[in-house]
Amino acid sequence: MNPHLPLLIALMACCATTGARQAGDSITPAGNKAARLNHLAQTKPDTGMAEAALIARTAGSTDVHEQINQLRRQNAQQAKLIRNITWAGAILLLASAGLQYWQYRQKQRANLLVSTQNDQLQHLKHEKEWLLKEVHHRVKNNLHTIISLLESQAVFLENDALKANESSQHRIYAMSLIHQKLYQVNNVKTIEMNNYLPEFIQYLKESFGSTNKIHFVTNIEPVTLDVSVAIPIALIVNEAVTNSIKYAFPGDRKGSIQVAMYRTAGDTVLEVTDDGIGINENIKNQTLNSLGVELMKGLSEDINGQIDFVCAAGTKITVRFTTGALFYPILAAANEKEALV
C-alpha cells in the first residue's frame, strides 16, 4: 500500500468540491463524487486508486463543461440583450428622424405661408401708396383747374373783388403745392416743410411782383409734418406773408420778411416776421373784418396751436403747436414707433 494514497485521494476530493462550488451549485453530482472518493480511500485503499483518479478526472471534466455551458448561456443572454437594445435604439433613431423631418416640413410650409402673406401685404401696401399718389395728383390737377378758372374770372373783376380773387388763388395754390409734393415722394403721409415752404414763398414773391422791394429770408429746419397739420400751416404762412406784402411796406418802403420754423422743448414753432410799419398789438383779442387774420386764428385752433401777434419794429406772428399731442393719435403713434426703432 502506498502511504501517500489516502492523501492524494483526499486532495482530489477537495479539488472536485472546490470546482463544484465555483460552478455555483453546492449540491451537485461533483459533491457526490467527492464523497465517493473519501469512501474509497477509507474502505479500499489498494484498489481504489485508479477508480478515484478516474472519478476525479470525470468530475473535473463535468465542471469544465458546466462552466462552458454557463458562459455560453450568459453570452447568449448578453447577445440577446444587445440585439434588443440595438433594435430599440434603431427604432428610436428612426422615430426621432421622422419627427425632425416632419417638423422641418411644417416649418417650411409655415415659412412659405408667411412669405406669401408678406408678399401680398407688400403688394397691397404699394398699391395703396400708388392709389394715394394718384389721388393727390388728381386733387392737385383739380385745384389748378380752379386756379385757372379764377384767373379767367379775374379779367372781369376790379378793386376788392379782384383782390379777393387773387387771395383765393394763393390759398388754393398753397394746398395744391402740398398735394403736388405728396405724390412726388415715397411717403404720402408727411410733408418736409424745409422743401415746401421755400418753394411756396418764392411763388408768393413772384405773384406780387415784389422782387426788388421786399427781401425774403427763410430759415426752415428739417421738420416733417403730417398732411393734416401741414395744410393749416401752409395757409397760415400764406395769410401772414400776404398781409406783410400788402400792408407792411406801403408806397416805396423797402424791407424784409423772414419765415422760420424750428423745434424747441417738444413743440414746433412757426415765425413770420417783417420790419414794416406794424399792426395793432391788440389784434389777437379783437374781432376784425379781416378774413386773413380770422383765418389764421381758426387754423391755429384746428391744430391745437397758440398764435401770438407782436408789434415791435414791425410785426411778428408766432404759431406754437405740438404734433405729438393727443389731437393727432396716428401721428403720435408713428412718432413712438420711430423712437423705438
C-alpha positions in Angstrom: 0.0 0.0 0.0 1.2 3.4 -0.9 1.4 5.6 2.2 0.5 8.7 0.2 -2.6 7.3 -1.5 -5.1 8.5 1.2 -3.6 12.0 1.0 -3.8 12.0 -2.8 -7.4 10.8 -2.8 -8.3 13.5 -0.2 -6.7 16.2 -2.3 -8.6 15.1 -5.5 -11.8 15.1 -3.5 -11.0 18.7 -2.3 -10.4 19.8 -5.9 -13.6 18.4 -7.0 -15.5 20.0 -4.2 -13.9 23.4 -5.0 -14.8 23.1 -8.7 -18.4 22.4 -7.8 -18.5 25.5 -5.6 -17.1 27.7 -8.4 -19.9 26.4 -10.7 -22.4 27.9 -8.3 -24.1 24.7 -7.1 -23.2 23.4 -3.7 -25.4 20.2 -4.1 -24.2 18.7 -7.5 -23.0 15.3 -8.8 -19.5 16.6 -8.1 -20.3 16.6 -4.4 -21.4 13.0 -4.6 -18.2 12.1 -6.4 -16.1 13.7 -3.7 -18.0 11.7 -1.1 -17.3 8.5 -3.1 -13.6 9.4 -3.2 -13.5 9.7 0.6 -15.4 6.4 0.9 -13.0 4.5 -1.4 -10.0 6.0 0.4 -11.2 4.6 3.7 -12.6 1.2 2.6 -10.4 0.2 -0.4 -7.0 1.9 -0.2 -5.3 -0.6 -2.5 -7.8 -1.0 -5.4 -9.5 2.4 -5.3 -6.6 4.5 -6.5 -7.4 4.0 -10.2 -11.1 4.5 -9.8 -10.5 7.5 -7.6 -8.3 9.1 -10.3 -11.0 8.3 -13.0 -13.7 9.8 -10.8 -11.7 12.9 -10.2 -11.0 13.4 -13.9 -14.7 12.8 -14.7 -15.7 15.3 -12.0 -13.2 18.0 -13.4 -14.4 17.5 -17.0 -18.0 17.8 -15.9 -17.3 21.0 -14.1 -15.5 22.4 -17.1 -18.4 21.5 -19.4 -20.9 23.1 -16.9 -18.8 26.3 -16.8 -18.6 26.4 -20.6 -22.3 25.9 -20.9 -22.9 28.6 -18.3 -20.7 31.0 -20.2 -22.5 30.2 -23.4 -25.8 30.9 -21.8 -24.5 34.2 -20.4 -23.1 35.1 -23.8 -26.4 34.2 -25.5 -28.3 36.3 -22.9 -25.9 39.2 -23.4 -26.1 38.9 -27.2 -29.9 38.9 -27.0 -29.8 41.9 -24.7 -27.5 43.8 -27.0 -29.7 42.9 -30.0 -32.8 44.1 -28.3 -31.1 47.3 -27.2 -29.8 47.8 -30.8 -33.3 47.4 -32.3 -34.8 49.7 -29.7 -32.1 52.3 -30.4 -32.7 52.0 -34.2 -36.4 52.4 -33.7 -36.0 55.4 -31.5 -33.5 56.9 -34.0 -35.9 56.4 -36.9 -38.7 57.9 -34.9 -36.6 60.9 -34.0 -35.5 61.4 -37.6 -39.1 61.1 -38.8 -40.2 63.7 -36.2 -37.5 66.1 -37.1 -38.3 65.7 -40.8 -42.0 66.4 -40.1 -41.1 69.4 -38.0 -38.8 70.6 -40.9 -41.6 70.2 -43.4 -44.0 72.0 -41.1 -41.6 74.9 -40.7 -41.0 75.1 -44.4 -44.8 75.3 -45.0 -45.1 78.0 -42.3 -42.3 80.0 -43.8 -43.7 79.7 -47.2 -47.1 80.8 -45.9 -45.6 83.8 -44.1 -43.5 84.7 -47.1 -46.6 84.6 -49.3 -48.6 86.7 -46.9 -45.7 89.2 -46.7 -45.6 89.5 -50.4 -49.3 90.1 -50.6 -49.1 92.7 -47.9 -46.2 94.5 -49.7 -48.2 94.4 -52.9 -51.2 95.8 -51.1 -49.1 98.5 -49.5 -47.5 99.5 -52.8 -50.9 99.5 -54.5 -52.3 101.7 -51.7 -49.4 104.1 -51.9 -49.9 104.3 -55.7 -53.6 105.0 -55.3 -52.9 107.7 -52.7 -50.3 109.3 -55.0 -52.9 109.2 -57.8 -55.5 110.8 -55.6 -53.1 113.6 -54.6 -52.2 114.1 -58.3 -55.8 114.4 -59.3 -56.5 116.7 -56.4 -53.6 118.9 -57.5 -54.9 119.0 -61.0 -58.4 119.9 -59.9 -57.1 122.7 -57.7 -55.0 124.0 -60.6 -58.1 123.9 -62.7 -59.9 126.1 -60.1 -57.0 128.5 -60.1 -57.2 128.7 -63.9 -60.9 129.5 -63.6 -60.3 132.2 -61.0 -57.6 133.7 -63.2 -60.0 133.8 -66.1 -62.6 135.4 -64.0 -60.2 138.0 -62.6 -60.1 139.7 -66.1 -63.6 140.9 -65.5 -63.1 142.0 -61.8 -61.9 145.2 -60.2 -60.9 146.6 -56.8 -62.0 144.4 -53.8 -63.4 141.7 -56.0 -60.1 141.4 -57.8 -58.1 141.3 -54.5 -60.4 138.6 -53.1 -60.0 136.6 -56.3 -56.2 136.8 -56.0 -56.2 135.8 -52.3 -58.3 132.8 -53.2 -55.8 131.8 -55.9 -53.0 132.0 -53.4 -54.8 129.9 -50.8 -55.7 127.3 -53.3 -52.2 127.1 -54.6 -50.9 126.6 -51.0 -53.0 123.4 -50.9 -52.2 122.4 -54.4 -48.5 122.5 -53.8 -48.8 120.2 -50.8 -50.6 117.6 -52.9 -48.0 118.0 -55.6 -45.2 117.3 -53.0 -47.1 114.3 -51.7 -47.3 112.4 -55.0 -43.6 113.2 -55.8 -42.2 111.4 -52.8 -42.4 107.9 -51.4 -44.0 108.9 -48.1 -47.5 110.1 -49.0 -48.5 111.0 -45.4 -46.0 113.6 -44.4 -44.5 116.8 -45.8 -41.0 118.0 -45.4 -41.5 121.7 -44.6 -37.9 122.7 -45.4 -38.6 121.7 -49.0 -42.2 123.0 -49.2 -42.1 126.5 -47.6 -39.2 128.0 -49.6 -40.9 127.0 -52.9 -44.3 128.3 -51.7 -42.8 131.7 -50.5 -41.0 132.0 -53.9 -44.4 131.6 -55.6 -45.9 134.4 -53.4 -42.9 136.6 -54.1 -43.3 136.2 -57.9 -47.1 136.5 -57.7 -46.9 140.0 -56.1 -44.1 141.2 -58.2 -42.1 142.3 -55.1 -38.7 141.0 -56.3 -36.8 144.2 -55.6 -38.9 145.9 -53.0 -39.0 143.1 -50.3 -36.2 140.8 -49.4 -37.4 137.3 -48.3 -35.4 135.2 -45.8 -36.3 131.6 -45.0 -34.8 129.6 -42.1 -36.6 126.3 -42.1 -35.2 123.4 -40.1 -35.8 119.8 -41.3 -39.3 119.5 -39.9 -41.7 116.8 -41.1 -45.4 117.3 -40.6 -48.4 115.2 -41.2 -50.5 116.3 -44.1 -53.4 117.2 -41.7 -51.0 119.7 -40.0 -49.1 120.8 -43.0 -52.1 122.2 -44.8 -53.2 124.6 -42.0 -49.6 125.7 -41.5 -49.3 126.4 -45.2 -52.5 128.5 -45.2 -51.3 130.4 -42.1 -48.0 131.2 -43.9 -49.9 132.3 -46.9 -52.1 134.7 -44.9 -49.2 136.1 -42.9 -46.8 136.6 -45.8 -49.6 138.0 -48.0 -50.6 140.5 -45.3 -47.0 141.6 -44.9 -46.5 142.1 -48.6 -49.8 144.1 -48.9 -49.7 146.3 -45.8 -46.3 146.3 -44.1 -44.5 148.2 -46.8 -46.7 151.0 -48.2 -45.5 153.1 -51.0 -41.9 152.7 -51.9 -40.9 151.5 -48.5 -38.5 148.5 -48.6 -38.0 145.8 -46.1 -37.7 142.1 -45.4 -39.9 139.2 -44.5 -38.5 136.3 -42.5 -40.1 132.9 -42.2 -38.7 130.4 -39.8 -39.7 127.0 -38.4 -37.9 125.0 -35.8 -38.5 122.6 -32.9 -38.0 123.6 -29.2 -39.0 121.9 -25.9 -41.1 119.3 -27.8 -43.0 121.9 -29.7 -42.9 123.1 -33.3 -42.7 126.9 -33.8 -43.6 128.9 -36.9 -42.5 132.5 -37.1 -43.3 135.1 -39.7 -41.6 138.4 -39.1 -41.4 141.7 -41.1 -39.8 145.0 -40.4 -42.6 147.1 -41.8 -45.0 149.6 -40.2 -46.5 147.0 -37.8 -50.1 146.3 -36.8 -52.3 146.9 -33.8 -50.9 144.9 -30.8 -54.4 144.0 -29.7 -55.3 142.4 -32.9 -55.3 139.0 -31.3 -58.2 139.8 -29.0 -60.2 141.9 -31.5 -62.9 140.7 -33.8 -61.8 142.2 -37.1 -63.3 142.1 -40.5 -60.1 140.8 -41.9 -60.6 137.4 -43.3 -56.9 136.6 -43.3 -56.5 137.3 -39.5 -59.6 135.4 -38.6 -58.5 132.5 -40.8 -55.1 132.4 -39.1 -56.8 132.2 -35.7 -59.1 129.5 -36.8 -56.4 127.4 -38.4 -54.3 127.6 -35.2 -57.2 126.3 -33.2 -57.6 123.4 -35.7 -54.1 122.1 -34.9 -54.4 122.8 -31.2 -51.8 125.6 -31.6 -51.4 129.0 -30.0 -50.9 132.1 -32.2 -49.4 135.3 -31.0 -49.1 138.7 -32.6 -46.3 141.0 -31.5 -45.7 144.6 -32.8 -42.2 145.7 -32.2 -40.2 147.3 -35.1 -42.6 145.5 -37.4 -44.9 142.6 -36.9 -44.1 139.1 -35.7 -46.6 136.3 -35.9 -45.8 133.1 -33.9 -47.6 129.8 -34.0 -46.6 127.2 -31.5 -48.1 123.7 -31.7 -47.4 120.1 -30.7 -47.5 117.5 -33.4 -47.3 114.7 -30.8 -50.4 115.7 -28.9 -53.5 113.5 -28.5 -55.1 115.6 -31.1 -53.1 113.6 -33.6 -53.3 110.0 -32.4 -52.0 108.5 -35.7 -49.0 110.9 -35.9 -48.2 110.3 -32.2 -48.2 106.5 -32.7 -45.9 106.9 -35.7 -43.5 109.0 -33.7 -43.5 106.4 -30.9 -42.7 103.7 -33.4 -39.8 105.7 -34.9 -38.4 106.3 -31.4 -38.5 102.6 -30.6 -36.6 101.8 -33.9 
